[in-house]
Amino acid sequence: RSPPALAALSQVLRLERSRRTGVVFPLEKLARSLAPGADTARFRLFQPGLAALQRAETLFRSGRDHAIDYVSSAVRMDHAPPPALPEVCFIGRSNVGKSSLIRALFSLSPEVEVRVSKTPGHTKKMNFFKVGKKFTLVDMPGYGYRAPQDFVEMVEAYLQERHNLKRTFLLVDGVVGLQKTDHIAVDMLEEFGIPYVMVLTKIDRASRGALLKNVLEIQEFVKEKTQGCFPQLFLVSSLEFSGVHLLRCFVAHVTGNLPTVDAS
């Protein structure tokens, strides 16, 4: 299988400037719809330059000395692989598009098998992916609709015991915004003092007005109600690859594989 269009940064750079910005920095493009003088500081906290984006992309491209592999699945912490590498985990509601996003992140290595189910709630276990000798990425079970019965024990144990966890990526549906079940996940991350970041998925399905409303409401929520959440939201479309390159770069950065990020 060959990678889909726009999976690689080199393909994105061929686009005309406005479209390119929309793919790489979707939040910046959305900011243009705000009223003049609106505070956009939290839209640009993480804005890497081209060199950083390119370096990050190499981490997600498997090679002879850099294998990207599904390692194992676990329903209990004693089944999890040893915590030898820096780790990030992806968590969200059952139908938020979590596995689709992980597949988009790994799209430059089509041999990596990320199962995407047509029925929500397919991920019942913690699925571990090893990215060379650099870091591990974990696809967590979805919460809410069709969550596994032992979801809370599994996830709480993981968050509290996994000392190599560098950042949790909390996925929120960009069409509907924060839901009641998302607030429960936020409370859990806050209670445990876990650093996390919110990622708004499916932005290709939301109208600009609805997306902007959700972004502003969530940013205000993050500012007023959270301690451990990174102030900038990340917007992604797994279908159009909007925000995927930036998210790869952020993952590389928080796992210590991109210590300096030069702003564009």
N, C-alpha and C positions, 0 to 999 in steps of 0.2 A: 504493500500500500504506500502511495506517495502522500506527503503531507498536504492538507487542503490549502487553498489560496489564502494568503495573508497570515498563515501560521508563522512564516519567517519574516523577520524584520526587513530583510532585503526586498521582499515583495511590497511591504507597506511603504517603503521609501520611494517607490516608483509612482505612488499616488500623488494627485495634486495636493497642495499644501493643506487646504481646509479639511479634506477627507483624511489625510494623514494624521492631523491633529486629533480628529474624531476617533481614530482607531487607537492611537498611542495614549492620548490624554483625554478620554471622553469627558471627564469632569471639567476640564478647562474649556472644552467646547460648550458644555452646558452652561458654564458661568457667563457666557456671552448673552444669555437670555435674561440675566438678572438686571435689575434697575441700575442706572448709572450711580456710581458711588457706593454700591453694595460691598460689604467686606468679603473678600474672596481669599483671605490669608490661609484659611484652612483647606482651600482647594489646591494649594500648591506647596504643602509641607514636604512632600516627597516628589521631586520632579527631576529625575536623573537625566543626564545628557546622553547623547548617542553612544558614546564609548561604553558607558555603564550598561545600557540596554543591550548592547552587542555582547559584552562579557557575560551578562546574565544568561543570554540565550544559549551560549555554549554549554552551560551547565545542564540544560534541558535537551541537549542533542547527544545521543549515545554514540560512543565510539569504541575503538579497540581497547583503550585504557580507561574508558569511562562508561561502564555498563549501567543502564537504568533498568531495574527489574522489580517486578512484584515479588516481595519476599515471602509474606505469609499473612494469614488472617488469625485473629484472636477474639475470643469472647470473654477471656479473663486475662488479667495482667500477667499471670504466670505462664501464659501462652505467647506473650508478646516477645519479639526479638530483643536481644540485649540492647540497652540504651547507649550504644557506642558513639553515635553521631548526633550532631544537632538535629532537632526534629521540629516540624510544623504539623499541625493537624487542621483539618477542614471539617466544620460542623455546621449543621443547619436543618431546617425542616425537611421532611421526607421528600417533598416535591420541589425543592428549591433549585435543583439543577447542579448538585454538588459533584456527582460523578462526571457529568458532562463538562464541568469546568476543569476538573482534574485531567480529563482526556484532552481538553484543549491545551492545557499547560504542557502536556507530554506529546503534543501532536507532531513534533519534529522527530520523535522516536516512535513511529507507528507500530513497531513490534511490541511496545508496552501494552499489555492487556488491561484496560480499565473497563469493567463491565458497566454498561449503562442500560438500565431496565426501562421497559415501556410502562411498567407499573411502579408507581411511587412506593418507597419504603423497601426497595430490594436489598439495600445494604443493611445486613443484620449483624455484621461483625466489624471489627476494626481491621482495615486492610492497609498493610504496610508496604511502601514502595521505597526502595533504596536508590538514591541518585549518586552513582559512583561511590567515592569515598568522602563525599561532600556533606550530604544530609539525607534524612529520611522524611518522607511525606506520608501522612496517615489520613485515610478516608474513613471518617467516623460514621456510625449508624445515624440515620436521620431520626429526628424527634418529632413528636406530634402524631400525625396520621400514620398508622401502621408501624409505629416504633416497636423495636423488640421489647419484650416484657421486662428484661433486666437492664434496659437502657440506662437508667439512672445510676445503678450500681457500677455498671461497666464504665460509663463516662466519668463519673465522679472519681472512681479509683484511678483511671488513667490521668485525669487532670491533677490529682493530688500526688500521685506517685512518680510520674514521668519527669524526672529532674532534668532531662536533656531537652525538654519542650521549650522552644524559644518563642513561639508565637502561635496563638490560635486564631484561625480565620473563621469568623462567624458569618455565614452566608444568609442574606436576607433577600427575599423576592422583591426586585425593583418595581414590579407592577403594583403590588399591594402594600409594600412598606412593612414596618414592624408589626408583628402579630403578637397575641397574648403568649403563645409558646416561645417566641423569640425573647420576650421579657424574662421568662423563666431561665432561659439559657444565659442571658446577660447577668441576672442575679447570681447564678451559679459561678460564673467567671469572676464576678466582682467579689463574691464571698471568699473564693479561694485565692484571690490576688493574682490571677493569671493575666499576663499581658495579651491583649487581643486586638483585632482590627475587624471592622465590618466591611463586607463585600456585598454590593448590590448586584444581583444576577438578573439575567433576562432583560437587559435594558433595551434590546431591539424590539421587545414586545410592548414597551410602555410608550405612551405619547410623551412628547417633550414636557408638556405642562404637568402631567401626573408624575413624571420622573423628577422634575425640579421640585415639586411639592414634597415628595418623599425624601429627597436629598436634604432639603432645608429643615424639614421636621426631624429627621434622624440626626443631622448635625447638631441641632439645638438640644436634642435629647442627650447626645454624647457629651456635649459641653456642660450641661446642667446636672446630669444624673449619673455619670460614670467617672471612675478613677483610672481604670486600667485600659481603657480603649484608646487606640491611636486616633488623634482628632480628625485625620483625613479619611474620608470614605474612598473605597475603590469601586469603580463601576465596571462591570464586565458583561460581554455577550459572548457566550461560547460558540455561537453560530457565526458571528461576524468578526470574532477575535478582537473586538474593542476591549481595551483595558487588559488584555491577556499578557502583552509584552511588558507592561508596567508592573503587573502582579508578579511575573517571573522575576523581575528586577528586585522587587520588595522582598520576595522569598529569599533570593540570593543574599540580599543585604542583612536580613534578620538572622540568617543562619551563619553569618560571619564569613561568607564567601565573596562579599563585595564590600569591604570595610569602608572605602571612600566612594561616595557617589557625587560626582561633579554635576552641579545643576546645569540645565540647558539654558 
